[in-house]
Amino acid sequence: MSDEHSTDLRETVRKRYAASALKVTEGGTACCGPEPVETDDNFGSALYPTADRDALPAEAVAASLGCGNPTAVAELRAGERVLDLGSGGGIDVLLSARRVGPTGKAYGLDMTEEMLALAIGNAERTGATNVEFLKGTIEAVPLPANTIDLVISNCVINLSVDKPAVFAETFRVLRPGGRIGVSDVVADDTLTPAQRAERGDYVGCIAGALSFTEYRTGLEAAGFTDVDITPTHPVADGMHSAIVRATKPVASGPGDDRRS
């Protein structure tokens, strides 16, 4: 993919999510997924239990754009430090903050000013004091190495134009023994990139999806072990929402830069 095409795709994604944030702020709803975005049950807040939705500001729930519920499978523990890649309106950060408690911390990373503003407002509404939202891209995480216990993400990695960089950065910021618990769209190995693009566009979380083998290979190349990719529900023909888990080995490996 050329640098110019990558930049164009990233800007398209940024504009899409900025528009979603503004729509929520103005009282509407939106979600990531094939058109019509407002009614696709494979994406958005319907994938969260009612109790979780009811405990958060309506704006955080309305801005839920993902394809799963990573906090439900991430086995969050009190006192842990959690990073949400592409945190959007903050629903997963706020849920994580409640589960790690006052001795833990939940970070949200997003490149879209409008989403960050929405998320910060949502955190203020809940009174959460153990959250921090950072501006940046998931290919260049603005956190030191070996500082995070768990990385989560909800249907965002498929939007990246440089997934090897995302995997490498995720590995870098995790402490040895740290883990990932990610919801993402994954394609059957039989589907070519062109066939994936036929099933949905890039900003709709379809065209940029990796196959099961590509996802596993990418994580292992970054140094992860114990990779497990479990499909949860279909989002298009041959395309699945999946839970992706992996671990950073306790022994140092690629990306484990202790000088940071």
LOVEXSE-867328 format. One record per residue (C-alpha): residue number from 1; residue in three letters; x, y, z. Coordinates in steps of 0.001 Angstrom, whole numbers. Each point is the difference from the previous one (the first is absolute). Layout:
BEGIN
NUM  ALA  X  Y  Z
...
REM end
This chain:
BEGIN
1  MET  0  0  0
2  SER  1476  3366  -1018
3  ASP  623  2694  2632
4  GLU  -2463  2285  -1794
5  HIS  -2720  -2664  -43
6  SER  667  -803  3670
7  THR  -322  3669  926
8  ASP  -3231  303  -1973
9  LEU  -1492  -3068  1691
10  ARG  954  1228  3466
11  GLU  -1581  3375  -707
12  THR  -3155  -1707  -1263
13  VAL  -191  -1997  3237
14  ARG  656  3109  2103
15  LYS  -2762  1962  -1756
16  ARG  -2455  -2865  395
17  TYR  543  -268  3739
18  ALA  94  3752  503
19  ALA  -3417  143  -1657
20  SER  -1234  -2818  2249
21  ALA  1175  1853  3099
22  LEU  -1704  3204  -1081
23  LYS  -3188  -1890  -762
24  VAL  -25  -1470  3511
25  THR  777  3383  1530
26  GLU  -2943  1464  -1888
27  GLY  -2332  -2729  1207
28  GLY  150  -2677  -2695
29  THR  1589  -3435  -102
30  ALA  2348  -1759  -2360
31  CYS  2071  -3154  -178
32  CYS  2745  -1588  -1968
33  GLY  -1207  -2478  -2545
34  PRO  -1592  -470  -3391
35  GLU  -2701  2456  -997
36  PRO  -2449  821  1411
37  VAL  2291  568  2961
38  GLU  -2743  859  2468
39  THR  -1778  -3349  -262
40  ASP  2665  -2702  -374
41  ASP  -285  -2218  3091
42  ASN  3470  -1484  -580
43  PHE  1621  3238  1195
44  GLY  -444  2489  2814
45  SER  -1411  173  3499
46  ALA  -2447  -2905  -423
47  LEU  3001  -2299  549
48  TYR  298  1180  3627
49  PRO  -2103  -1276  2927
50  THR  -2814  2307  1066
51  ALA  1590  469  3430
52  ASP  3193  1357  -1591
53  ARG  -1938  2323  -2300
54  ASP  -2141  1309  2827
55  ALA  3033  800  2156
56  LEU  1528  2393  -2538
57  PRO  -967  3355  -1545
58  ALA  -2353  -294  -2960
59  GLU  2623  1749  -2144
60  ALA  2564  -2742  681
61  VAL  -2497  -2696  -906
62  ALA  -1159  1805  -3139
63  ALA  3603  378  -1167
64  SER  747  -3717  302
65  LEU  1143  -876  -3507
66  GLY  1613  -3387  490
67  CYS  -658  -3585  -1019
68  GLY  207  -1592  3442
69  ASN  489  534  3720
70  PRO  3696  -476  839
71  THR  -468  868  3673
72  ALA  -2232  -3065  400
73  VAL  2788  -2411  -925
74  ALA  3128  1850  1073
75  GLU  26  -1269  3610
76  LEU  749  3401  1462
77  ARG  1512  -29  3470
78  ALA  87  2609  2745
79  GLY  3057  2233  -179
80  GLU  812  -684  -3661
81  ARG  918  2586  -2613
82  VAL  -2100  -351  -3146
83  LEU  382  1644  -3413
84  ASP  -2869  220  -2498
85  LEU  1194  492  -3593
86  GLY  -2438  2240  -1874
87  SER  -2065  842  3056
88  GLY  -2679  2074  -1758
89  GLY  -2660  1270  2382
90  GLY  1627  -1831  2890
91  ILE  -2427  -2833  775
92  ASP  2695  -2676  355
93  VAL  2332  2315  1928
94  LEU  -2730  872  2497
95  LEU  -1048  -3629  430
96  SER  3662  -981  458
97  ALA  553  2775  2538
98  ARG  -2844  -1324  2133
99  ARG  1467  -3508  -64
100  VAL  3634  861  756
101  GLY  -1110  2263  2851
102  PRO  1689  3018  1572
103  THR  3403  -1699  176
104  GLY  -78  -685  -3758
105  LYS  -155  2270  -3023
106  ALA  -1676  -62  -3399
107  TYR  1484  1868  -2964
108  GLY  -1850  775  -3199
109  LEU  1850  812  -3224
110  ASP  -1721  1654  -2949
111  MET  1094  2151  -2943
112  THR  -3282  1901  -337
113  GLU  -383  3254  1922
114  GLU  -3784  -237  -51
115  MET  11  -3497  1488
116  LEU  2517  1011  2667
117  ALA  -2169  2941  1015
118  LEU  -3032  -2281  219
119  ALA  1928  -2572  2055
120  ILE  1373  2564  2438
121  GLY  -3500  1354  511
122  ASN  -1292  -3505  634
123  ALA  2739  -635  2570
124  GLU  -907  3227  1789
125  ARG  -3665  -1019  92
126  THR  872  -3282  1705
127  GLY  2425  1615  2427
128  ALA  2737  -2428  -1056
129  THR  3390  1057  1340
130  ASN  2090  -2959  -1173
131  VAL  -330  662  -3741
132  GLU  2155  1920  -2462
133  PHE  -664  646  -3663
134  LEU  2956  465  -2351
135  LYS  107  1413  -3511
136  GLY  1992  -2074  -2464
137  THR  -70  -2865  -2447
138  ILE  -23  -3680  838
139  GLU  3113  -395  -2175
140  ALA  1995  2314  2341
141  VAL  -1301  -333  3562
142  PRO  1066  2937  2218
143  LEU  829  -2155  3036
144  PRO  3281  -1486  1289
145  ALA  963  -3629  -563
146  ASN  -896  -2688  2525
147  THR  -2626  2044  1849
148  ILE  -3383  -1547  -908
149  ASP  -1540  -3213  1327
150  LEU  -2745  -371  -2590
151  VAL  -718  1468  -3443
152  ILE  -3568  -64  -1249
153  SER  -1542  1273  -3216
154  ASN  -3450  -172  -1528
155  CYS  -124  -327  -3773
156  VAL  2794  2504  -616
157  ILE  3120  -1929  -1022
158  ASN  -1672  -959  -3292
159  LEU  -133  3742  -776
160  SER  3771  419  248
161  VAL  2010  473  -3174
162  ASP  3097  -1500  1695
163  LYS  -1041  -2979  2095
164  PRO  3578  -1300  584
165  ALA  735  3347  1680
166  VAL  -3104  -389  2189
167  PHE  1061  -3472  1100
168  ALA  3572  1168  667
169  GLU  -1167  3002  2037
170  THR  -2444  -2111  1966
171  PHE  2795  -2429  822
172  ARG  2335  2857  982
173  VAL  -2312  1678  2520
174  LEU  -1037  -3251  1687
175  ARG  1989  -1140  2993
176  PRO  1487  -3501  -254
177  GLY  -2869  -2361  749
178  GLY  -2510  2601  -1189
179  ARG  -2786  -941  -2348
180  ILE  -2465  1184  -2607
181  GLY  -3755  -518  -156
182  VAL  -1245  1472  -3257
183  SER  -3284  -69  -1901
184  ASP  538  337  -3727
185  VAL  -1339  -1008  -3394
186  VAL  1865  -2973  -1477
187  ALA  -416  -1581  -3432
188  ASP  -49  -3636  -1031
189  ASP  3363  -1071  -1380
190  THR  -1654  -758  -3332
191  LEU  -945  3650  -632
192  THR  2443  2148  -1956
193  PRO  385  3690  879
194  ALA  -2066  844  -3072
195  GLN  -2794  -2312  1140
196  ARG  48  1582  3458
197  ALA  -339  3428  -1606
198  GLU  -3039  -1225  -1935
199  ARG  -1733  -711  3316
200  GLY  389  3464  1501
201  ASP  2134  3121  -8
202  TYR  3091  852  2026
203  VAL  -1646  2372  2479
204  GLY  -2791  -2549  427
205  CYS  2538  -2362  1600
206  ILE  -113  -2563  -2826
207  ALA  2462  705  -2823
208  GLY  3010  405  2305
209  ALA  -571  -3190  1988
210  LEU  2750  -2589  239
211  SER  -647  -3694  -500
212  PHE  285  -2405  2929
213  THR  3444  -1153  -1168
214  GLU  1202  3542  -724
215  TYR  -1084  1165  3451
216  ARG  1725  -2893  1750
217  THR  3158  383  -2077
218  GLY  113  3749  648
219  LEU  -271  -394  3756
220  GLU  2592  -2767  100
221  ALA  2383  2060  -2137
222  ALA  -252  2787  2588
223  GLY  991  -2479  2711
224  PHE  -3354  -1061  1458
225  THR  -697  -3535  1172
226  ASP  -3142  -1921  944
227  VAL  -1905  1615  -2871
228  ASP  -3673  -963  -20
229  ILE  -2557  1333  -2488
230  THR  -3598  -995  692
231  PRO  -2812  1130  -2332
232  THR  -3119  1190  1824
233  HIS  -2508  1011  -2676
234  PRO  -98  656  -3772
235  VAL  86  3597  -1269
236  ALA  59  -786  -3743
237  ASP  397  -3055  -2212
238  GLY  3265  -1620  1103
239  MET  704  2855  2458
240  HIS  -271  -378  3750
241  SER  191  1992  3179
242  ALA  2620  -1808  2049
243  ILE  1670  139  3378
244  VAL  3785  67  -320
245  ARG  2175  -896  2971
246  ALA  3774  -203  264
247  THR  2774  369  2581
248  LYS  3338  1780  124
249  PRO  2510  -2563  1296
250  VAL  1644  661  3341
251  ALA  3392  -393  -1684
252  SER  992  3024  -2077
253  GLY  -522  -106  -3730
254  PRO  -596  2268  -3048
255  GLY  -1240  3417  1012
256  ASP  863  -478  3679
257  ASP  2153  3101  270
258  ARG  810  458  3677
259  ARG  1802  3278  -679
260  SER  -3337  1767  -520
REM end
